[in-house]
């Protein structure tokens, strides 16, 4: 009998191991997702811009890029550009000023729902025409009305299509390239 009790206990313990660390049913987990981005076309030697769109899960918010207090973790986009493509200024939206039950007398600068980030880009004249992938991450800290969760990093990527610059304009046939006065 003792042997069958031990075997039953071991079987129950082994079956329970996969459940350790899983969220309890009904518990909501904060999330931020990126809406798939369309490829950005840029001419060699020219400027361009990418617009990335993000969604904060319902019932949650993230601190804006310029949070109201120094101790709050800002939302920040970090990107790694391919050779001969320069990442310029990253522009974040203005945060929404909101107060929450945990600090009713304080307004915090946050993003909730959907928000977009703009990225200035420049394709150097030395870059070969073709498709290039830009990778990076969005660092954020999600909170609900009662608590903040550990900071996370969301993988981010979008494509840039570099196209040839148009040839310089040619003089019309029959016109002299010299200016006469």
Secondary structure, 3 states (H helix, E strand, C coil): CHHHHHHHHHHHHHHHHCCCCCCCCCCCCCCEEECCCCCEEEECCCEEEEEEEEEECCCCEEECCCCCCCCCCCCEEEEECCCCEEEEEEEECCCEEEEECCEEEEEEEEECCEEEEEEEEEECCCCCCEEEEEEEEEEECEECCCCECCCEEEEEEEEEEEECCCCCCCCCCCCCCCCCC
